[in-house]
Amino acid sequence: MTARKKRGLFYIVVCALSLAAFSGCARQGSPQEVVITAAPTAAAPAATPTPAFMASASPGVPDEPSPAPSPALSPAASPTPAATKKPKQPLSGLIIGVDPGHQAHADREQEPVAPGSSATKNKVSSGTRGVKTGVYEYEVNLAVGLLLRDMLEEAGATVVITHTEADVNISNIERARFFNDNKVNLGVRLHCNGSEDKSVRGAFMLVPKSKDYPYYDDCVLAAKAILKAYGEATGIDVKKGITYRSDQTGFNWCDRPVTNIEMGHMTNPDEDLLLTDEAFQVKMARGIFNGIVAYFEAKDRG
C-alpha cells in the first residue's frame, strides 16, 4: 500500500469516528426544551335527533304504541243565569200625594174653610203633642211621611210631597192646591190626634162628607183600605173607622181623591210612646203603604 492510500484510509477512519462521536453526544446530552401548544378542541358533534318512531323503544323490546294523551279537563261551563225579572211595581204610572200635617210653627192668619165661604180657620194650626215624650205632632207626621214616600217610590209611584222639612210655612189651602196642580191619583194627609181624655186611643180616617165631592167613592174606598192595612201592620185599634168632615180646609179646596189618617192619639201615654218610636214609625208607614196598594188593586178589580 502506498503512502497516499494510507493517508486516505486514515482520513476515512477519522471522519467515521468523528461522526459516531457526534451522534452519541446528541443522544446523551440534556433534552431540548420543547413548547407544546394545545391543539384546539374539536366541537362536539350535534346530537342526532332520535326518530319519533324510536323515542320509546328499548333494546330488544318491541315498540308499543304510546297511550293517547288524556284530553285536558275544561271547567264545566256555568249555566247562564236566567234574566233577572224586575220586581213588580204595583204603583207604576201613578202619582201619589203625601202631606205631613202641620209644621214647626203655626200660622194663625185666617183663610176660608171652603171656596166662597165666610167661615175661616188658621192657615196652619200647631197640632198636638206627646203627653209623655213631649214630641210634637208635626215631627211624627214628617218622619212617617218621608218613610212612606220612599216606600211608594220603590213601588214605582211618582211621589209629590208638600214638604220634607219642618221649618216651612204652607197653608192648608196651598196643600190642597198642591195635590190639584200635580193631578195626584190619591192624596194622603198624615196626622196624629189629641184628646182631653188621656184614655182615648186608636187610629181612624177622615174623608169629605158631601157625596157631591169629586171622587167621593174613591175617597171612602181608599180610607177603608188604608185603615184596615194600618191596623194589621201596627196593632193599633182602628175600630173608630171613618169620620166624614165638611170643615176640613184640606178637603174643601181639593178636587182630587184625598183622605186623612189620624195615626193615633199622642195624648194617650202608651200610644204616645209607640207613635214617637222610630222602629214603630216604619210599621206605621208600611201599613199606610199597604193600604194604598190595596186601594189601587181594588180599583183595578172594578
For each residue, the residues with C-beta under 8 A, 3 or more apart:
1: 5 6
2: 5 6
3: 6 7
4: 7 8
5: 1 2 8 9
6: 1 2 3 9 10
7: 3 4 10 11
8: 4 5 11 12
9: 5 6 12 13
10: 6 7 13 14
11: 7 8 14 15
12: 8 9 15 16
13: 9 10 16 17
14: 10 11 17 18
15: 11 12 18 19
16: 12 13 19 20
17: 13 14 20 21
18: 14 15 21 22
19: 15 16 22 23
20: 16 17 23 24
21: 17 18 24 25
22: 18 19 25 26
23: 19 20 26 27
24: 20 21 27 28
25: 21 22 28 29
26: 22 23 29
27: 23 24
28: 24 25
29: 25 26
30:
31: 34
32:
33:
34: 31
35:
36:
37:
38:
39:
40:
41:
42:
43:
44:
45:
46:
47:
48:
49:
50: 54 55
51: 54 55
52: 55
53: 57 63
54: 50 51 57 63
55: 50 51 52
56: 63 64 66
57: 53 54 61 63
58: 61
59:
60:
61: 57 58
62:
63: 53 54 56 57
64: 56
65:
66: 56
67:
68:
69:
70:
71:
72:
73:
74:
75:
76:
77:
78:
79:
80:
81: 84
82:
83:
84: 81
85:
86: 89
87:
88:
89: 86 92 154 155 156
90: 155 156 293 296 297
91: 94 96 152 155 156 157 292 293 296
92: 89 155 156 157
93: 156
94: 91 156 157 158 185 186 296
95: 157 158 159 160 182 183 184 185
96: 91 152 157 158 159 160 184 185 186 187 188 292
97: 159 160 161 162 178 179 182 184 186 187 188 256 258
98: 145 148 149 152 159 160 161 162 187 188 190
99: 145 161 162 175 178 179 187 188 189 190 250
100: 138 141 142 144 145 146 161 162 163 190
101: 127 137 138 141 189 190 191 192
102: 106 124 125 126 127 136 137 138 141 191
103: 106 107 124 138 163 166 167 168 169 170
104: 136 138 166 167 168
105: 167 169
106: 102 103 122 124 125 126
107: 103 122 123 124 169 171
108: 122 123
109: 122 123
110: 120 121 122 123
111: 120 121 122 123 171 172 173 249
112: 115 116 117 118 119 120 173 249
113: 117 119 120 121 247 249 252
114: 117 119 249 252 253
115: 112 252 253
116: 112
117: 112 113 114 120 252
118: 112
119: 112 113 114 247
120: 110 111 112 113 117
121: 110 111 113 125 172 247 249
122: 106 107 108 109 110 111 125
123: 107 108 109 110 111 171 172 173
124: 102 103 106 107 169 170 171 172
125: 102 106 121 122
126: 102 106 136
127: 101 102 136 137 138 141 191 192 194
128: 137 192 193 194 266 267
129: 134 135 136 137 194 266
130: 133 134 135 136 266 272 275 276
131: 198 266 267 268 269 272
132: 269 272 273
133: 130 272 273 276
134: 129 130
135: 129 130 139 140 266 272 276
136: 102 104 126 127 129 130 139 140
137: 101 102 127 128 129 140 141 191 192 194 266
138: 100 101 102 103 104 127 141 142 166
139: 135 136 142 143 166 276
140: 135 136 137 143 144 192 263 266 275 276 281
141: 100 101 102 127 137 138 144 145 190 191 192
142: 100 138 139 145 146 163 164 165 166
143: 139 140 146 147 278 281
144: 100 140 141 147 148 190 263 281 284 285 288
145: 98 99 100 141 142 148 149 161 190
146: 100 142 143 149 150 161 164
147: 143 144 150 151 281 282 284 285
148: 98 144 145 151 152 188 190 285 288 289
149: 98 145 146 152 153 159 161
150: 146 147 153 154
151: 147 148 154 155 285 286 289
152: 91 96 98 148 149 155 157 159 289 292
153: 149 150 156 157 158 159
154: 89 150 151
155: 89 90 91 92 151 152 289 293
156: 89 90 91 92 93 94 153
157: 91 92 94 95 96 152 153
158: 94 95 96 153
159: 95 96 97 98 149 152 153
160: 95 96 97 98 178 179 182 184
161: 97 98 99 100 145 146 149 164
162: 97 98 99 100 170 175 178
163: 100 103 142 166 168 170
164: 142 146 161
165: 142 168
166: 103 104 138 139 142 163
167: 103 104 105
168: 103 104 163 165
169: 103 105 107 124
170: 103 124 162 163 174 175 178
171: 107 111 123 124 174 175
172: 111 121 123 124 175 176 249 250 253
173: 111 112 123 176 177 249 253
174: 170 171 177 178
175: 99 162 170 171 172 178 179 189 250
176: 172 173 179 180 249 250 251 252 253 254 258
177: 173 174 180 181 253 254
178: 97 99 160 162 170 174 175 181 182
179: 97 99 160 175 176 182 184 187 254 256 258
180: 176 177 183 253 254 255 256
181: 177 178
182: 95 97 160 178 179
183: 95 180 256
184: 95 96 97 160 179 187 256 257
185: 94 95 96 256 257 296
186: 94 96 97 218 222 256 257 258 259 292 295 296
187: 96 97 98 99 179 184 254 256 257 258 259
188: 96 97 98 99 148 222 226 258 259 260 261 288 292
189: 99 101 175 206 250 258 259 260 261
190: 98 99 100 101 141 144 145 148 260 261 263 288
191: 101 102 127 137 141 260 261 262 263
192: 101 127 128 137 140 141 262 263 264 265 266 275
193: 128 204 262 264 265 266 267
194: 127 128 129 137 265 266 267
195: 198 200 265 267 268
196: 267
197: 200 267
198: 131 195 267 268 269
199: 268
200: 195 197 265 267 268
201: 236 237 264 265 268 270 271
202: 236 237 238 239 240 264 265 271
203: 227 230 231 234 236 237 238 240 261 262 263 264
204: 193 227 238 240 241 242 243 261 262
205: 223 224 226 227 241 242 243 259 260 261 262
206: 189 223 242 243 244 245 248 251 259 260 261 262
207: 216 219 220 223 242 243 244 245 251 259 260
208: 213 216 219 244 245 246 248 251 252 258
209: 213 244 245 246
210: 213 216 246
211: 216
212: 216
213: 208 209 210 216 219 251
214: 255 256
215: 218 219 256 257 258
216: 207 208 210 211 212 213 219 220
217: 220 221
218: 186 215 221 222 257 299
219: 207 208 213 215 216 222 223 257 258 259
220: 207 216 217 223 224 242
221: 217 218 224 225 295 298 299
222: 186 188 218 219 225 226 257 259 291 292 295
223: 205 206 207 219 220 226 227 242 259 261
224: 205 220 221 227 228 242
225: 221 222 228 229 291 292 294 295 298
226: 188 205 222 223 229 230 259 261 287 288 291 292 294 295
227: 203 204 205 223 224 230 231 238 241 242 261 291
228: 224 225 231 232 238 291 294
229: 225 226 232 233 287 288 289 290 291 294
230: 203 226 227 233 234 236 238 261 263 284 287 288 290 291
231: 203 227 228 234 235 236 237 238 287
232: 228 229 287 290
233: 229 230 283 284 286 287 290
234: 203 230 231 274 280 283 284 287
235: 231
236: 201 202 203 230 231 263 264 271 274
237: 201 202 203 231 240
238: 202 203 204 227 228 230 231 241
239: 202
240: 202 203 204 237 243
241: 204 205 227 238
242: 204 205 206 207 220 223 224 227
243: 204 205 206 207 240
244: 206 207 208 209
245: 206 207 208 209 248 251
246: 208 209 210 251 252
247: 113 119 121
248: 206 208 245 251 252 260
249: 111 112 113 114 121 172 173 176 252 253
250: 99 172 175 176 189 253 254 258 260
251: 176 206 207 208 213 245 246 248 254 258 260
252: 113 114 115 117 176 208 246 248 249
253: 114 115 172 173 176 177 180 249 250
254: 176 177 179 180 187 250 251 258
255: 180 214
256: 97 179 180 183 184 185 186 187 214 215
257: 184 185 186 187 215 218 219 222
258: 97 176 179 186 187 188 189 208 215 219 250 251 254
259: 186 187 188 189 205 206 207 219 222 223 226
260: 188 189 190 191 205 206 207 248 250 251
261: 188 189 190 191 203 204 205 206 223 226 227 230 288
262: 191 192 193 203 204 205 206
263: 140 144 190 191 192 203 230 236 275 284
264: 192 193 201 202 203 236 268 271 274 275
265: 192 193 194 195 200 201 202 268 271 272
266: 128 129 130 131 135 137 140 192 193 194 271 272 275 276
267: 128 131 193 194 195 196 197 198 200 272
268: 131 195 198 199 200 201 264 265 271 272
269: 131 132 198 272 273
270: 201 273 274
271: 201 202 236 264 265 266 268 274 275
272: 130 131 132 133 135 265 266 267 268 269 275 276
273: 132 133 269 270 276 277
274: 234 236 264 270 271 277 280
275: 130 140 192 263 264 266 271 272 280 281 284
276: 130 133 135 139 140 266 272 273 281
277: 273 274 280 281
278: 143 281 282
279: 282 283
280: 234 274 275 277 283 284
281: 140 143 144 147 275 276 277 278 284 285
282: 147 278 279 285 286
283: 233 234 279 280 286 287
284: 144 147 230 233 234 263 275 280 281 287 288
285: 144 147 148 151 281 282 288 289
286: 151 233 282 283 289 290
287: 226 229 230 231 232 233 234 283 284 290 291
288: 144 148 188 190 226 229 230 261 284 285 291 292
289: 148 151 152 155 229 285 286 292 293
290: 229 230 232 233 286 287 293 294
291: 222 225 226 227 228 229 230 287 288 294 295
292: 91 96 152 186 188 222 225 226 288 289 295 296
293: 90 91 155 289 290 296 297
294: 225 226 228 229 290 291 297 298
295: 186 221 222 225 226 291 292 298 299
296: 90 91 94 185 186 292 293 299 300
297: 90 293 294 300 301
298: 221 225 294 295 301
299: 218 221 295 296 302
300: 296 297
301: 297 298
302: 299
